[in-house]
Amino acid sequence: MSSTILDKIIAHKRQEVADRKSLVPTALLERSIYFSSQPVSLRKYVQRPDLNGIIAEYKRKSPSKGTINAYAPVERTSIGYMQAGASALSILTDATFFGGKNEDLTTARKFNFCPILRKDFVVEEYQILEAKSIGADAILLIAGVLTKEEVSQLAQFAHSLGLEVLLEVHNREELERTITPHVDLIGVNNRNLHDFSVDIKTSVELAPFIPNDFVKVSESGLSEAASILELRQHGYEGFLMGETFMRQSRPEKACAAFVEELKKLNVIKSLSFSV
């Protein structure tokens, strides 16, 4: 997404939130059956040694790619992701630009115990209340559209509801400008916002500047199992993957095949070290 598109999304999101606040008051959100439930830790699941750190994403479309997969059902896909061995789910809930909806996350929540990241453009505390009410365990904060004060305030509010926070950055400037002890995971988006190019070297280059207090997550452009092994060498434990799976007719099967390939590479690596 170019900065122009990002600006357009945020402007639309602010209006969208204002409209939703008038239709669904906070008191109604707090009556949700999920509001009193204990969230599942995204941080802990990403770090579980018996899993692989993959945060498998459900995404119908994007501004840069257009329609990716308009027909894969949320229920089958999300269950399949978890059966394949993913550590967590990421569900896009933005309707206008990504074709998502809150009901997608709630559906995934009904059928999966794992942590679920609500992937959206958070600009207000109301959206965090909404995330809790639809069954999310974690929220995304995007450094490129928020000040350090906003990141800190929104992250603290999320924590007050028991939700964890993934802070997404695209470069060192965003990282150093917005990093705060109130976030749990830091995601490096490998996509260049200006020309849409993707390079995992972005994650490699930023790794030394992310304190070990935070779980490191690499996002975008992860299509090769070998890339996961390389990024692990730089301290990454989480790997957010969407298009690699979603552009296939059966995303959950693509995820399962990827996990199997990753297991094979791990075995080969272990054998090479033991020789």
N, C-alpha and C positions, 0 to 999 in steps of 0.2 A: 504494500500500500504506500503510495506517495504521501507526502505530508499534506498535499491538497485533499486527497481522499480521506486521510485521517481527520483533517479539520472538518470535513463534511460529515463524517460519521459522528464525531463528537457533538457537533452542533445539532444534528438530528437526534442524538441520544439524549441530550439535555431536554429537548422538547418532548421527546417520548416519555421520559421519566416524569416530567411535569404533568403530562396527560394521565399517566398511570396513577400518580399520587392522588389526583382528583377522583379517579374511579375506584381505586382500592386503597383505603386509608390504612395507616400503620396498624391500627388496632385489629383490622381484619387479617393482616398478614400474621400477626402474633397468635391468631387462633388456629393456625395450621397444625396438623398432627406432627409435623417435623420440627416445630419450633422448640418443643421440649425434649427432643431426642439428642443423644450425645453424638456429635460428629465423629467420623473416623479420620484418623490422622494421615494426611497425604504424605507428610514428611516421613513418618515411620514406615508406611507401606513402600515408598520409593526406596528406602534403605534396607528393606527386608532381604536377607541373603538367599532366601528360597525363591525369590522372584527375580525379575530382570530390570526393573526400573522403568519399563515402558509405560508411559501415560498415553493410552490409546484414545484418539479423538474421533468424535462423531461430528462431521461437518458436511452440510449439503452443498454449499457453494462459498465462493469468496470473491471480493472485488477484483482481485488480480487474475483468478483462474476461471471465473464464471461458474457454471454448474459443474460440480464434481461428481455428485451421486444423489439424485433426487428421489431414489426409490428404496434404498436399503432401509428396512424397518429398524427402529431404535431398539425394540425389545430383542430381536434376534441378534443384531449387531453387538449390542452391549454385553449380552450374555456370552456370546461367542468370543468377544475380546477377553473376558475374564477366564473363560475356559481355556483359552490359548495360553494364558499365563501372564497377561498384562498386570502391572502393579496397581493401576488406577485408570479412571475414565476422565476424559475431558469432553464436556458437552457444550457446543455453541448454542447460545440462547438468543442471539441477535437475529431478528426476523428480516429486516430490510436489506441488510448487506450480506448476511450469511445463511439466510433461509432457515434459521433455527426458531425455537420457541421454548418457553418455560416448561411446557408439557413434555418436551423431549427429555429434559433432565428428570422430571418427576417419574416418567415411565422407566428410565434407567434406574432410578432409585428403588422402585418397587421390586425390581428383579435382581438387584446386585447389592451386596453388603460392602463392597470395596469403597474407598474414597472417591468422590466425584468432584472435579473442579468445574465450577461454573465459568465458562469462557465468555466474557462479554466486556463491554467498555464501561467500567465503573467510574462514575464521576460524583456520586452522591451516596450518603449513608443509607438512603431508602433502598437502593439496589442491593445493599448487603443484607438488609432485613428481608428483602425479597428472595435473595439467594438462600438464606436460612429456611424460609417458608416453603421453598420448593424441593428441599432435601439435599442441598449442596453441602459439602464438607470444607470446601476451600474456594477462595475467589482469586481472580486475576487483577492486578493493578499494573497499568502500563505507564512506565516512567516517561515515555515520550509525550504524554498528554496531561501529566500531573506535576505539581511542584513537590518539593521535599516535604513541606508542611502538610500538603494534601495526602501524600503517601502515608506519612506518620499518623495523621488523624484517622484516615480510613482503615488503616491496618489495626490500630488500637481498637477501633469500633468493632471490626471483624472479630478480634480476639475476645472482646467482651461477650460475644455471642457464641464463642467456642470454635469459630471458623479459623482455618489457617490461611496464610497469604502467600501467593506466588507473585513476586515482583518481576516484571519483564523489562529487560533493557536491550538496546540494539548496539550500544557502543560504550566506550569507557566514560565519556562525558555524562551520559545518562546514569550510569552506575554510580559514579562518584557524587553526582548531584542529588540523587534520591535515596541512596542506601540508608537504611535505618534499622536499628535492632528490633523493630516491631514487625518485620516480615520474617517468614520462615524459610522460604525457598527463593532463590534467584534464578530466573530463566533468561538465558541468552538467546535471542531470536537471531538466527543466522541469515534472515532475509533483509537485504538492503532496501530501505523504504523509498529510495529515490529511483532505482532502476529495476527493482524486483529480483535482482540476482540473488542467489543463495550460495553461501560458502561456509562450511563448518569451521574454517579457520577463524571465523569470528569468535566462536566458542573457545577455541584453543588460545587465541590471543588475550581474551578477557579473563580466562581462568585464574591467572596469578593474582589478579586484582580483587577477586571475590574472597572475602574472609572465610575461613573454615567453619565459622559459626553457622553459616547458611548451607543448605543443601543445594548443590549446583544442578541445574536442569538445562539441557540443550534443546532448542526448539527449531523446527523448520529444516527442510532439506535432508532429513535423515532417511535414506532409502537403502543403505548398504549395512549389513550386519558388521562388517569390518570397521565402519565408522563408529559404531557403539564401543567396540573394544578400544579404538584409538582415544575416544573421548574419556573413557574410564581412566586411562593413563593420566589424564589431566584433572582428575578429581570429580568428574561428572557422575552422578548416580541416577539422575532422572533424564528421560528422553521422550519428549512430547512428539508424537507422530500421528499425523492425520491423513494428509493427501496420499501418502504411500499406500495406505490401506483403503481409504475411501474411494479412490479412483478405480478400484476393482469392483466387479458386480457383487462379490461376497467379501466385504471388508474383513469379516471375522476370520475367513479362511486365509486371506492374505496375511493377517496378523499371526495366525498359527504357523504358517510357513516361515515367516520371518523369525519367529521365536525358535523354531527348530534349527534354522540356519545359524542363529546366534549360539545355540547350545553346541552345535557341531564345532564351531570356531573356538568356543571355550575349551572343548575337549582337546582339540588340536594344540591350542596354546598351552594347556596343562602338560600334555605329553612332551612338547618341545622343551619345556622348562625342566622336566624330570630326566631328560636324556643327558 
